[in-house]
Amino acid sequence: MGSVLKKTYLFPERVDMDCLRGIKGRKLKAKERENPCGRYYFKQLAEIPREDLDRVNRGPVDPRKATPIQDMAALAEPGYLELETGYALLPDGSGLAATLVKMPGVTPEMLDWWFNWHPLEHLRYVIWCPPAHYGVKARDAERHLDSSGKPLKERLYGAVHYVTERIHTRFPQRIRIDFVAPEEFGLPSPGEYGSGLVRAYCANVYLAGLGIQVTAFLHAVRLTGEGVEYRSRYWSGYVIEEGRPVRVKLPPVVDPLELARGTCIHSLMEYNNLASFLPEIYREHEGKVLPVESR
């Protein structure tokens, strides 16, 4: 079974920028190619720092260096954790992927805008990471719009996105992402951090249609002198319920270590790529989230 599954994995045993840039994603439809955003699809996938790829290629890290989900609040503290980029299999059989991505020129407001703007149209999700992203739909698109009356940074709390993407296999999967306010995830609210942490994007991930719980993730954002740094953690085999981590069973065909590795690479791809064009596309849209037909 292991050798059969291995043939379905998206990433080779060693990854470099040539192989990542060589992964073919879905083709754009004619109307998407005419869309002004379509040009971002054709730009070269942004460079991932060599040291981060080296960390992935060295294989899984000692789980004692990893931050378990029960200690997630450590990401709201000053300084850095022992594992900031890499992946591990934890003692309870769950997986962890960690990434730290520097985003020069990016502000917290740009990230708030992105998370509300991109789920309104498939193409917007595809340009984020062309080798892996296929499409997106927001369950309640109206909540993301400027006309909703909600503060931009709060519109994501309680939102549900359905995305089609490839995490670690060659085959795209439909995934449901349930976003949760930081305080409902078990973290202090953003105004209480006191550590320079300015945003926390938190969610539970399910296999859409099947309702199978898969992963809990946290993106912790801090200001730097050049922009922001984006620190991500993905705990496969866990979700958060009522502010507490709950261990869940992954489907038998899912190897938690391979999922953690693929998630780590995927995260490095998508967030380095987003950093490369977010300031530009934010300015183009003047930081507004309008209905798609208003374009």
Protein Blocks (a to p, Z undefined) as FASTA:
>chain_A
ZZmmmmmpmbdfbdcfklmmmpccddddfklmmpmklmmmmpccddddfklmmmmmnopa
dfklpccfklmmmmmpgcjdfblbdcdddfkopacdddddddehiafklmmmmmmmmmmp
fklmmmmmmmlpgbdcdfblmlmpmklopafklmmgopacdddddfkbmbdcdddddddd
fklnopacfklnonopabdcddddddehjlpafbdcdddddddfklccddddddehiace
ehiacdddddfklcfklmmmmmmmmmmmmmmmmmmmmmmmmmmnnopacdfklZZ
